[in-house]
Amino acid sequence: MLAKIFSSAVIGIDAYIVEVEVDIAQGLPAFSTVGLPEGAVRESKERVKAAIKNSGYHFPSDRITVNLAPADIKKEGSAFDLPMALGILGATGLMDRSSYHPYLFLGELALDGLIRPVSGVLPMAIAAKEQGFEGIFLPAENAPEAAVVEEIDIYPARSLSQVVSTLTGMSKISPYRVQINELFKKPAYDFDFKDVQGQENAKRALEIAAAGGHNVIMIGPPGSGKTMLARRLPTILPQLSFEESLETSKVYSVMGLMPQGCGLINVRPFQAPHHTISDAGLIGGGQNPKPGQVSLAHNGVLFLDELPEFRKNVLEVLRQPMEDGRVTISRANSTVTYPANFMLVAAMNPCPCGFLGDPKRECRCTSVQIHRYRSKISGPLMDRIDMHLEVPAVPYRDLSEIAPGESSSEILRRVLEAGEIQRERFRGLGIHNNAGMNSRQIKKFCKIDGDSGALLEKAMEKFGLSARAHARILKIARTIADLEGVPDINTSHVAEAIQYRMLDRGITQ
């Protein structure tokens, strides 16, 4: 007898429907799974057999064949356990076909029949809605993330017997509901910019970066507050929109990193990988490509502390996602694209010992050591970083100030006002901030007068700036003007933007 149960699987951050076909025929006892199953799927037969028996149902002693269609796509993960078990029970006649046909089933089975959570549920729920399914039976722990998809019923199940009882009409599982608005309450952060004593220039620069979505590198001696400033950057970034939250949550769902009981990622991510990370860990990869840190930082901040300590080949793979906002990973059997639209914030010392240019501590590094240290960061990568900030050591008088500095909420208010100007400017163009402008949009929205043009031309010639640096300066000047609420870029905006290219100007040489 044949039974067909619908399930789902993920490619990249998008899901597709998998039809689990179960055939029970006369013959010697056997259990074979076809349809390009990988390790965890092949092993599911042992979990399914034990779960059915320990749930009090009869496991047929015949030849069982399970086909996972489409058969030309590799299947991985443990989410097929529940549909396979239901398919076997359906093929024995325990359930009527009409009871399970309009639903999609996901879940890993424990040996006692309990249902364990799986990864990738959010994109699977989206795919189920698009394909017109009435509902989804899935692990209770995964219900919050699936329930954010509206117009489809989510049934949280805790055991195989509970699902079977519901499908046979002996009991009922109530659909799980969430209030989307409740998920988007203003996040509470443990950090605030008022905790930062001094560093007013750096805080001003980070405000500009937050308002325009610009990449930043901070250069300064140890203990000057670079990490402290970077960790407070998310507190002045606009809150995620529903569309941004959904796309970010899909990445975390695929990786199985959704917080327990949380339906959506409602705060901008902040990823700070260690400098020993590999290129595959940063960008993504593996035999079956998975997202890397740049995708986990999508719509948020990627913080690379001690930038020159990262391996050069690891840093170089950042160049393409910094430009395109996505990562494409190609393997012999598949090509996967992951979103990677992040704000890069990096920090480094001016030299190996960290005290080059410090008026009170002597730098003992040779010119060769300094050159070798900085050469780990290539010119093309540095050119893609919009703002280069000097973060000097904080003097004692600033540290001893009793009055707190400006709070994150005050800075955020100005950032939001500038963001609203940009949303109106770019309405219908597919970009959200000044950092995303292309060359044609720069010419349209970043026009400067004769005095500003002369100043920029002089800076280009004196410091040998590239065409990309020229574009970066115009974008930053546009953001500075937006923060002031003025429509035109003037000379003071351009002058301030040029100051944020300190490595191009040779300040730390």
C-alpha positions as CSV (number, residue, x, y, z in Angstrom):
1,M,0.0,0.0,0.0
2,L,1.2,3.5,-0.8
3,A,1.0,6.7,1.3
4,K,2.2,10.2,0.4
5,I,3.1,12.8,3.1
6,F,4.3,16.3,2.5
7,S,7.4,17.7,4.1
8,S,10.0,20.4,3.3
9,A,13.7,21.0,3.0
10,V,16.0,24.1,2.6
11,I,18.4,25.2,-0.1
12,G,20.2,28.3,1.0
13,I,17.6,30.3,3.0
14,D,14.7,29.3,0.8
15,A,12.7,26.1,1.2
16,Y,11.0,23.7,-1.3
17,I,8.3,21.0,-0.8
18,V,9.4,17.4,-0.4
19,E,6.9,14.6,-1.1
20,V,7.6,11.6,1.2
21,E,6.3,8.5,-0.6
22,V,6.1,5.4,1.5
23,D,5.4,2.0,-0.1
24,I,4.9,-1.2,1.9
25,A,5.1,-4.4,-0.2
26,Q,5.2,-8.1,0.6
27,G,8.7,-9.5,0.9
28,L,11.6,-9.9,3.3
29,P,11.7,-7.3,6.1
30,A,13.7,-4.3,4.7
31,F,13.7,-0.5,5.1
32,S,15.3,1.5,2.3
33,T,15.3,5.2,1.7
34,V,15.9,6.7,-1.7
35,G,16.0,10.2,-3.1
36,L,19.6,11.3,-2.4
37,P,19.4,11.0,1.4
38,E,22.6,12.0,3.4
39,G,23.7,10.6,6.7
40,A,21.1,11.9,9.1
41,V,18.3,11.0,6.7
42,R,19.6,7.4,6.1
43,E,19.8,6.9,9.8
44,S,16.2,8.0,10.3
45,K,15.0,4.5,9.7
46,E,16.3,3.4,13.1
47,R,14.7,6.3,14.9
48,V,11.4,5.9,13.0
49,K,11.2,2.2,13.7
50,A,11.8,2.6,17.5
51,A,9.5,5.6,17.7
52,I,6.6,3.8,16.1
53,K,7.0,0.7,18.3
54,N,7.5,2.7,21.5
55,S,4.4,4.8,20.7
56,G,2.3,1.7,20.8
57,Y,1.8,1.2,17.1
58,H,2.5,-1.8,14.9
59,F,5.6,-1.6,12.8
60,P,5.1,-3.7,9.6
61,S,7.5,-6.6,9.0
62,D,7.4,-6.2,5.2
63,R,9.5,-4.4,2.6
64,I,9.3,-0.7,3.2
65,T,10.5,1.8,0.6
66,V,10.7,5.5,1.2
67,N,11.2,7.9,-1.7
68,L,12.0,11.6,-1.1
69,A,10.9,13.6,-4.1
70,P,12.3,15.4,-6.0
71,A,14.9,12.7,-6.1
72,D,17.6,14.7,-7.8
73,I,18.2,17.1,-4.9
74,K,20.3,15.9,-1.9
75,K,18.3,15.8,1.4
76,E,19.9,16.4,4.7
77,G,18.8,16.9,8.3
78,S,16.4,15.0,10.6
79,A,13.1,16.9,9.8
80,F,11.9,13.9,7.7
81,D,11.5,11.6,10.7
82,L,7.9,12.6,11.5
83,P,6.6,12.5,7.9
84,M,8.3,9.1,7.3
85,A,6.7,7.6,10.4
86,L,3.3,9.0,9.5
87,G,3.7,7.6,5.9
88,I,4.4,4.2,7.3
89,L,1.3,4.3,9.6
90,G,-0.7,5.7,6.7
91,A,0.4,3.0,4.4
92,T,-0.8,0.4,6.9
93,G,-4.3,1.9,6.8
94,L,-4.2,3.5,10.3
95,M,-5.1,6.9,8.9
96,D,-7.2,8.0,6.0
97,R,-5.4,9.9,3.2
98,S,-7.7,12.9,3.5
99,S,-6.6,13.5,7.2
100,Y,-3.0,14.3,6.4
101,H,-3.0,15.3,2.7
102,P,-3.6,19.1,3.2
103,Y,-0.8,19.5,5.9
104,L,2.9,19.7,5.9
105,F,4.9,17.7,8.6
106,L,8.3,18.4,10.1
107,G,10.2,17.0,13.1
108,E,12.9,14.8,14.4
109,L,11.7,11.7,16.4
110,A,13.3,10.5,19.6
111,L,13.3,6.8,20.2
112,D,10.3,7.1,22.6
113,G,8.2,9.0,20.0
114,L,8.7,12.5,21.3
115,I,9.3,15.2,18.6
116,R,12.5,17.2,18.8
117,P,13.0,20.7,17.2
118,V,14.7,21.1,13.8
119,S,16.3,23.9,11.9
120,G,15.0,25.9,8.9
121,V,11.4,26.0,10.0
122,L,10.8,29.6,9.1
123,P,11.6,29.3,5.4
124,M,9.7,26.0,5.3
125,A,6.6,27.7,6.7
126,I,6.8,30.4,4.1
127,A,7.1,27.8,1.4
128,A,4.1,25.9,2.8
129,K,2.0,29.1,2.7
130,E,3.0,29.8,-0.9
131,Q,2.1,26.3,-1.9
132,G,-1.4,26.6,-0.4
133,F,-1.2,24.1,2.5
134,E,-3.8,24.5,5.3
135,G,-1.4,24.0,8.1
136,I,1.9,22.6,9.5
137,F,2.5,20.0,12.2
138,L,5.9,20.6,13.7
139,P,7.8,20.5,17.0
140,A,6.4,22.7,19.8
141,E,9.7,24.4,20.2
142,N,9.6,25.6,16.6
143,A,6.1,26.9,16.7
144,P,7.0,30.6,17.6
145,E,9.1,31.1,14.5
146,A,6.7,29.4,12.1
147,A,3.7,31.3,13.5
148,V,5.0,34.6,12.3
149,V,3.9,33.4,8.8
150,E,0.2,34.5,8.6
151,E,-2.7,32.7,6.9
152,I,-1.5,29.2,7.7
153,D,-2.3,27.2,10.9
154,I,0.7,26.1,13.0
155,Y,0.1,22.9,15.1
156,P,2.7,22.4,17.8
157,A,3.2,18.7,18.5
158,R,5.1,17.0,21.3
159,S,4.9,13.4,20.3
160,L,4.1,11.1,17.4
161,S,1.1,9.7,19.2
162,Q,-0.3,13.2,19.6
163,V,-0.1,13.8,15.9
164,V,-1.7,10.5,15.0
165,S,-4.5,11.1,17.5
166,T,-5.2,14.5,16.0
167,L,-5.2,13.2,12.5
168,T,-7.6,10.3,13.4
169,G,-9.9,12.6,15.2
170,M,-9.3,11.2,18.7
171,S,-7.8,14.5,20.1
172,K,-7.1,18.0,18.9
173,I,-4.1,20.4,18.8
174,S,-4.9,24.1,19.0
175,P,-3.2,26.2,16.4
176,Y,-0.4,28.4,17.8
177,R,-0.8,32.2,17.5
178,V,1.6,35.1,17.9
179,Q,1.1,38.8,17.9
180,I,3.6,40.3,15.4
181,N,3.4,43.7,17.0
182,E,4.5,42.3,20.3
183,L,7.7,41.0,18.7
184,F,8.7,44.5,17.7
185,K,8.8,46.2,21.0
186,K,11.7,48.6,21.4
187,P,14.7,46.5,22.3
188,A,16.4,47.1,25.7
189,Y,20.2,47.2,25.4
190,D,22.7,46.7,28.2
191,F,25.0,49.2,26.5
192,D,24.6,53.0,26.0
193,F,26.8,55.7,24.5
194,K,26.5,57.7,27.7
195,D,28.9,55.2,29.3
196,V,31.7,56.4,27.0
197,Q,33.8,59.1,28.5
198,G,35.5,61.4,26.0
199,Q,36.0,60.3,22.4
200,E,33.5,62.9,21.1
201,N,35.0,62.9,17.6
202,A,34.7,59.1,17.4
203,K,31.1,59.2,18.6
204,R,30.3,61.9,16.0
205,A,31.8,59.7,13.3
206,L,29.8,56.6,14.5
207,E,26.6,58.7,14.4
208,I,27.4,59.5,10.7
209,A,28.1,55.9,10.0
210,A,24.8,54.7,11.6
211,A,22.8,57.4,9.8
212,G,24.2,56.4,6.4
213,G,25.1,52.7,6.8
214,H,28.8,53.4,6.2
215,N,31.7,51.0,7.0
216,V,34.1,52.1,9.6
217,I,37.6,51.3,10.8
218,M,38.9,52.7,14.1
219,I,42.7,53.1,14.7
220,G,44.1,53.8,18.1
221,P,46.2,52.5,21.0
222,P,45.1,49.7,23.3
223,G,42.5,50.8,25.8
224,S,41.3,53.8,23.9
225,G,37.8,52.5,23.7
226,K,37.5,51.1,20.2
227,T,35.7,47.9,21.3
228,M,33.5,49.8,23.7
229,L,32.4,52.2,21.0
230,A,31.7,49.4,18.5
231,R,29.6,47.4,20.9
232,R,27.3,50.4,21.4
233,L,26.8,51.0,17.7
234,P,23.6,48.8,17.5
235,T,22.0,51.1,20.1
236,I,21.9,54.0,17.6
237,L,20.8,51.9,14.6
238,P,17.2,52.1,13.4
239,Q,15.0,49.2,14.5
240,L,14.6,46.3,12.0
241,S,11.6,46.5,9.7
242,F,9.4,43.4,9.4
243,E,10.9,42.6,6.0
244,E,14.5,43.0,7.3
245,S,13.6,40.9,10.4
246,L,12.1,38.1,8.3
247,E,15.2,37.9,6.1
248,T,17.6,37.9,9.0
249,S,15.5,35.4,10.9
250,K,15.6,33.0,7.9
251,V,19.4,32.9,8.1
252,Y,19.3,32.2,11.9
253,S,16.5,29.6,11.4
254,V,18.6,27.7,8.7
255,M,21.5,27.6,11.1
256,G,19.4,26.5,14.1
257,L,20.3,29.6,16.0
258,M,16.9,31.1,16.7
259,P,16.6,32.0,20.4
260,Q,14.3,29.7,22.4
261,G,10.7,30.9,22.3
262,C,11.5,33.8,19.9
263,G,9.6,34.0,16.6
264,L,11.8,36.6,14.9
265,I,15.2,38.3,15.3
266,N,13.9,41.8,16.3
267,V,17.3,43.4,17.1
268,R,20.0,44.2,14.6
269,P,22.7,41.4,14.8
270,F,26.1,42.1,16.2
271,Q,28.7,39.5,15.2
272,A,32.3,39.7,16.5
273,P,34.2,36.6,15.2
274,H,37.7,35.8,16.6
275,H,40.7,36.5,14.4
276,T,41.4,32.8,14.1
277,I,38.3,32.3,12.0
278,S,38.6,30.6,8.6
279,D,37.4,32.0,5.3
280,A,34.6,29.4,5.2
281,G,33.6,30.4,8.8
282,L,33.5,34.1,7.8
283,I,31.9,33.9,4.4
284,G,30.2,30.5,4.6
285,G,30.9,27.2,3.0
286,G,31.3,23.5,3.6
287,Q,30.4,20.4,1.5
288,N,26.8,21.5,1.9
289,P,27.2,25.3,2.0
290,K,26.1,27.0,5.2
291,P,25.9,30.7,6.0
292,G,29.0,32.3,7.6
293,Q,29.4,35.2,10.0
294,V,28.8,37.8,7.3
295,S,25.3,36.4,6.7
296,L,24.6,36.1,10.4
297,A,25.4,39.8,10.5
298,H,22.9,40.6,7.7
299,N,21.1,43.9,8.4
300,G,23.4,44.4,11.4
301,V,27.0,44.9,12.4
302,L,30.1,42.7,11.7
303,F,32.8,43.8,14.1
304,L,36.4,42.6,13.3
305,D,38.6,43.5,16.3
306,E,42.4,43.5,15.8
307,L,41.9,43.5,12.0
308,P,45.5,42.9,11.0
309,E,45.5,39.7,13.1
310,F,43.0,38.1,10.7
311,R,44.7,36.0,8.0
312,K,45.0,37.9,4.8
313,N,43.1,35.4,2.7
314,V,40.2,35.6,5.2
315,L,40.0,39.4,4.9
316,E,40.2,39.3,1.1
317,V,37.0,37.3,0.7
318,L,35.1,40.2,2.3
319,R,35.6,42.4,-0.7
320,Q,32.8,40.9,-2.8
321,P,30.0,40.9,-0.1
322,M,31.0,44.4,0.9
323,E,30.1,45.6,-2.6
324,D,27.2,43.3,-3.5
325,G,25.5,42.7,-0.1
326,R,25.3,39.0,-0.7
327,V,27.5,35.9,-0.8
328,T,27.5,33.2,-3.6
329,I,29.0,29.9,-2.7
330,S,29.6,27.5,-5.6
331,R,30.2,23.7,-5.3
332,A,30.3,21.0,-7.9
333,N,26.7,20.0,-7.1
334,S,25.1,23.3,-6.1
335,T,25.3,27.1,-6.0
336,V,23.8,28.9,-3.0
337,T,23.4,32.6,-2.4
338,Y,23.1,34.0,1.1
339,P,22.3,37.7,2.0
340,A,25.2,39.6,3.6
341,N,24.2,43.3,3.7
342,F,26.1,44.3,6.9
343,M,27.9,47.3,8.3
344,L,31.6,46.5,8.7
345,V,33.2,48.0,11.9
346,A,36.9,47.2,12.3
347,A,39.4,48.1,14.9
348,M,43.2,48.0,14.8
349,N,46.3,49.4,16.6
350,P,48.5,51.9,14.6
351,C,51.5,49.5,14.9
352,P,52.3,46.1,16.5
353,C,53.0,47.6,19.9
354,G,50.1,49.9,19.6
355,F,51.8,53.2,20.7
356,L,52.8,54.8,17.4
357,G,52.0,58.5,17.7
358,D,51.2,58.3,21.4
359,P,52.7,61.5,23.1
360,K,53.3,59.7,26.4
361,R,54.4,56.2,25.4
362,E,57.3,55.4,23.1
363,C,56.8,53.2,20.1
364,R,59.6,50.6,19.7
365,C,58.4,49.2,16.4
366,T,60.7,49.6,13.4
367,S,59.4,50.9,10.1
368,V,59.7,47.4,8.6
369,Q,57.5,46.0,11.4
370,I,54.9,48.7,11.0
371,H,54.8,48.2,7.2
372,R,54.5,44.4,7.6
373,Y,51.7,44.9,10.2
374,R,49.6,47.2,8.0
375,S,50.3,45.4,4.7
376,K,48.1,42.5,6.1
377,I,45.2,44.8,5.1
378,S,45.2,45.2,1.3
379,G,44.5,48.5,-0.4
380,P,41.4,47.3,-2.2
381,L,39.9,46.2,1.1
382,M,40.8,49.4,2.9
383,D,39.3,51.4,-0.1
384,R,35.9,49.8,0.6
385,I,35.9,51.1,4.2
386,D,34.2,54.4,4.0
387,M,35.4,56.0,7.3
388,H,38.9,55.8,8.9
389,L,38.7,57.1,12.5
390,E,41.5,58.0,14.8
391,V,40.7,57.0,18.4
392,P,43.4,58.4,20.6
393,A,44.0,57.5,24.3
394,V,41.5,59.2,26.6
395,P,43.0,61.8,28.9
396,Y,42.4,61.6,32.6
397,R,40.3,64.8,32.7
398,D,37.7,63.1,30.4
399,L,37.8,59.8,32.4
400,S,37.1,61.7,35.6
401,E,34.1,63.6,34.2
402,I,31.1,63.0,36.5
403,A,28.5,64.2,34.0
404,P,27.5,61.4,31.6
405,G,27.9,61.9,27.8
406,E,25.1,62.0,25.3
407,S,22.8,59.0,25.5
408,S,22.1,56.5,22.7
409,S,18.5,57.6,22.6
410,E,19.4,61.2,21.8
411,I,21.8,60.1,19.1
412,L,19.2,57.7,17.7
413,R,16.7,60.5,17.3
414,R,19.0,62.3,14.9
415,V,19.9,59.1,13.1
416,L,16.2,58.3,12.6
417,E,15.5,61.8,11.2
418,A,18.3,61.4,8.7
419,G,17.1,58.0,7.8
420,E,13.6,59.3,7.0
421,I,15.2,61.8,4.6
422,Q,17.0,58.9,2.9
423,R,13.9,56.8,2.7
424,E,12.0,59.6,0.9
425,R,15.0,60.2,-1.4
426,F,15.4,56.5,-2.4
427,R,11.7,55.6,-2.5
428,G,11.2,53.0,-5.3
429,L,15.0,52.6,-6.0
430,G,15.6,49.5,-3.9
431,I,18.1,51.0,-1.5
432,H,17.7,52.2,2.0
433,N,20.6,54.5,2.9
434,N,23.4,56.6,1.4
435,A,26.0,53.8,1.5
436,G,24.0,51.8,-1.0
437,M,24.1,54.5,-3.8
438,N,25.7,53.5,-7.1
439,S,27.6,55.8,-9.4
440,R,24.5,57.1,-11.2
441,Q,22.7,57.8,-7.9
442,I,25.8,59.6,-6.5
443,K,25.8,62.0,-9.5
444,K,22.1,62.7,-9.0
445,F,22.0,63.1,-5.2
446,C,25.5,64.2,-4.2
447,K,25.9,67.3,-6.3
448,I,28.4,69.8,-4.9
449,D,29.2,73.5,-5.7
450,G,32.4,74.9,-7.1
451,D,34.1,75.5,-3.8
452,S,33.4,72.1,-2.6
453,G,34.5,70.6,-5.9
454,A,37.8,72.5,-5.7
455,L,38.4,71.3,-2.1
456,L,37.8,67.7,-3.1
457,E,39.9,68.0,-6.2
458,K,42.8,69.3,-4.1
459,A,42.4,66.4,-1.6
460,M,42.3,63.9,-4.4
461,E,45.6,65.2,-5.8
462,K,47.4,65.7,-2.5
463,F,46.5,62.3,-1.0
464,G,46.3,60.2,-4.2
465,L,42.7,59.1,-3.5
466,S,41.1,56.5,-5.8
467,A,37.8,56.9,-7.7
468,R,36.2,54.7,-5.0
469,A,37.5,56.9,-2.2
470,H,36.1,59.9,-4.1
471,A,32.7,58.2,-4.2
472,R,32.9,57.3,-0.5
473,I,33.6,60.9,0.5
474,L,30.6,62.2,-1.5
475,K,28.4,59.6,0.2
476,I,29.6,60.6,3.7
477,A,29.2,64.3,2.9
478,R,25.6,63.5,1.8
479,T,24.9,61.8,5.2
480,I,26.4,64.7,7.1
481,A,24.1,67.1,5.2
482,D,21.1,64.8,6.0
483,L,22.0,64.9,9.7
484,E,21.9,68.7,9.5
485,G,18.6,68.5,7.6
486,V,19.8,70.5,4.7
487,P,19.2,69.6,1.0
488,D,22.5,70.7,-0.5
489,I,26.1,69.5,0.3
490,N,28.3,72.4,1.2
491,T,32.1,72.9,1.7
492,S,32.0,72.1,5.5
493,H,30.3,68.7,4.8
494,V,33.0,67.8,2.2
495,A,35.8,69.0,4.5
496,E,34.5,66.8,7.4
497,A,34.1,63.8,5.1
498,I,37.7,64.1,3.9
499,Q,38.9,64.0,7.5
500,Y,37.3,60.6,7.8
501,R,39.9,59.2,5.3
502,M,42.9,59.4,7.7
503,L,44.7,56.4,6.3
504,D,44.5,57.9,2.8
505,R,45.9,61.1,4.3
506,G,48.8,59.3,5.9
507,I,48.0,60.4,9.5
508,T,49.4,57.2,11.1
509,Q,52.4,56.8,8.8
